Amino acid sequence: MKRDENCIFCKIVAGDIPASIVYEDGNVIAFADIGQVTKGHTLLIPKDHQPNVYELQEDTASQLFRVVPNIANAIKKEFNPAGLNLVNNNGEAASQSVFHYHLHFIPRYGTEDGFQPTWQDNSSKYSAEELQQIAQGINQHL
């Protein structure tokens, strides 16, 4: 298993830094985020150090997302939130601050709960043809 000695999440995996563990198996670990954007804010990480989604191995992604519904449902049962955001930031421009892949589970309790993502609707800026070009451009790299 790859480890980065300077990575705070690798230190949590190794047990060098304490964490409030929600779930753990041989491949992944979930723990309460110390920042608790909202009550129940949980992080899910692979035990193997992989910096971001661009470098995330397919088998690692499979191991992570296999437990996503279980963690989400456990949060729902414990806190009964009105909703839940799953968030992953990749790169500094996307506000990634720990460069070990991690998925945030952020329970939502209403519009004033402290987490305010902003989504801008740009649907009027793109024609059907432009959307088709965007899709084809991405598809050619799969």
C-alpha positions as CSV (number, residue, x, y, z in Angstrom):
1,M,0.0,0.0,0.0
2,K,1.4,3.4,-1.0
3,R,1.9,5.9,1.7
4,D,3.1,9.6,1.8
5,E,4.9,10.3,5.0
6,N,3.8,14.0,4.9
7,C,0.1,13.2,4.3
8,I,-2.2,13.8,7.2
9,F,-4.6,11.2,5.9
10,C,-1.9,8.6,5.5
11,K,-1.0,9.3,9.1
12,I,-4.6,8.6,10.1
13,V,-4.5,5.4,8.2
14,A,-1.3,4.4,10.0
15,G,-2.8,5.3,13.4
16,D,-0.2,8.0,13.9
17,I,-2.9,10.6,14.2
18,P,-6.2,9.9,16.1
19,A,-9.5,10.1,14.2
20,S,-13.1,9.4,15.1
21,I,-13.6,6.3,12.9
22,V,-17.0,5.8,11.3
23,Y,-16.1,2.7,9.2
24,E,-12.9,0.8,8.3
25,D,-12.1,-2.3,6.2
26,G,-8.9,-3.4,4.5
27,N,-9.1,-0.9,1.8
28,V,-10.9,2.3,3.0
29,I,-11.5,4.3,6.1
30,A,-14.2,6.8,6.9
31,F,-14.0,9.3,9.8
32,A,-15.6,12.4,11.2
33,D,-14.2,15.5,9.6
34,I,-12.7,17.7,12.4
35,G,-14.2,20.8,10.7
36,Q,-17.8,19.5,10.8
37,V,-19.2,21.8,8.2
38,T,-22.5,20.4,9.3
39,K,-23.2,17.8,12.1
40,G,-22.2,14.4,10.8
41,H,-19.7,15.6,8.1
42,T,-17.8,12.5,7.3
43,L,-14.7,11.8,5.1
44,L,-14.2,8.6,3.1
45,I,-10.6,7.8,1.9
46,P,-8.7,5.0,0.4
47,K,-6.0,3.6,2.6
48,D,-3.7,3.6,-0.4
49,H,-2.3,7.1,-1.0
50,Q,-3.8,8.4,-4.3
51,P,-3.7,12.2,-4.6
52,N,-6.9,12.9,-6.5
53,V,-9.6,11.6,-8.8
54,Y,-7.2,11.9,-11.8
55,E,-4.8,9.4,-10.2
56,L,-7.5,7.2,-8.5
57,Q,-7.2,3.6,-9.6
58,E,-10.4,1.9,-10.9
59,D,-10.2,-0.8,-8.3
60,T,-9.8,1.8,-5.5
61,A,-12.8,3.7,-6.8
62,S,-14.8,0.5,-6.7
63,Q,-13.7,-0.2,-3.1
64,L,-14.7,3.3,-2.1
65,F,-18.0,3.6,-3.8
66,R,-19.1,0.2,-2.7
67,V,-19.4,1.6,0.9
68,V,-20.9,5.0,-0.1
69,P,-24.6,4.0,0.2
70,N,-23.9,2.3,3.6
71,I,-22.2,5.4,5.0
72,A,-24.9,7.8,3.6
73,N,-27.7,5.7,5.0
74,A,-26.0,5.5,8.4
75,I,-25.7,9.3,8.5
76,K,-29.4,9.5,7.4
77,K,-30.5,7.1,10.2
78,E,-28.4,8.9,12.9
79,F,-29.1,12.6,12.0
80,N,-32.2,12.5,9.7
81,P,-30.9,15.3,7.5
82,A,-33.1,17.0,4.9
83,G,-30.4,16.0,2.2
84,L,-26.8,15.1,1.7
85,N,-24.1,16.5,-0.5
86,L,-21.2,14.2,-1.7
87,V,-18.3,16.5,-2.5
88,N,-14.9,15.8,-4.0
89,N,-12.4,18.6,-4.7
90,N,-9.5,18.0,-7.1
91,G,-6.6,20.4,-7.3
92,E,-6.0,23.7,-5.6
93,A,-8.4,25.6,-8.0
94,A,-11.2,23.3,-6.7
95,S,-10.3,23.9,-3.0
96,Q,-8.5,20.6,-2.4
97,S,-6.4,21.1,0.7
98,V,-5.3,17.6,1.5
99,F,-3.8,15.8,-1.5
100,H,-5.1,12.3,-0.7
101,Y,-8.3,11.5,-2.5
102,H,-11.3,12.0,-0.2
103,L,-15.0,12.1,-0.5
104,H,-17.0,14.4,1.8
105,F,-20.4,13.4,3.1
106,I,-22.1,16.7,4.1
107,P,-25.5,16.3,5.7
108,R,-27.9,19.1,4.9
109,Y,-30.3,20.6,7.4
110,G,-31.6,23.5,5.4
111,T,-30.4,26.5,3.5
112,E,-28.9,28.2,6.6
113,D,-26.8,25.2,7.8
114,G,-23.4,26.7,7.0
115,F,-22.7,25.0,3.7
116,Q,-23.6,27.1,0.6
117,P,-22.4,25.6,-2.7
118,T,-23.2,27.9,-5.6
119,W,-24.5,26.5,-8.9
120,Q,-24.8,28.8,-11.9
121,D,-27.2,27.8,-14.7
122,N,-25.4,28.4,-18.0
123,S,-27.9,26.4,-20.1
124,S,-28.6,29.5,-22.2
125,K,-25.0,29.8,-23.1
126,Y,-24.7,26.5,-25.0
127,S,-26.5,25.3,-28.0
128,A,-27.4,21.6,-28.5
129,E,-24.6,21.5,-31.1
130,E,-22.0,22.9,-28.6
131,L,-23.1,20.4,-26.0
132,Q,-22.7,17.6,-28.5
133,Q,-19.1,18.9,-29.3
134,I,-18.3,19.0,-25.5
135,A,-19.6,15.4,-25.1
136,Q,-17.7,14.2,-28.1
137,G,-14.5,15.9,-27.0
138,I,-14.6,14.2,-23.6
139,N,-15.6,10.9,-25.1
140,Q,-12.6,10.7,-27.4
141,H,-10.4,10.4,-24.4
142,L,-12.2,7.5,-22.8
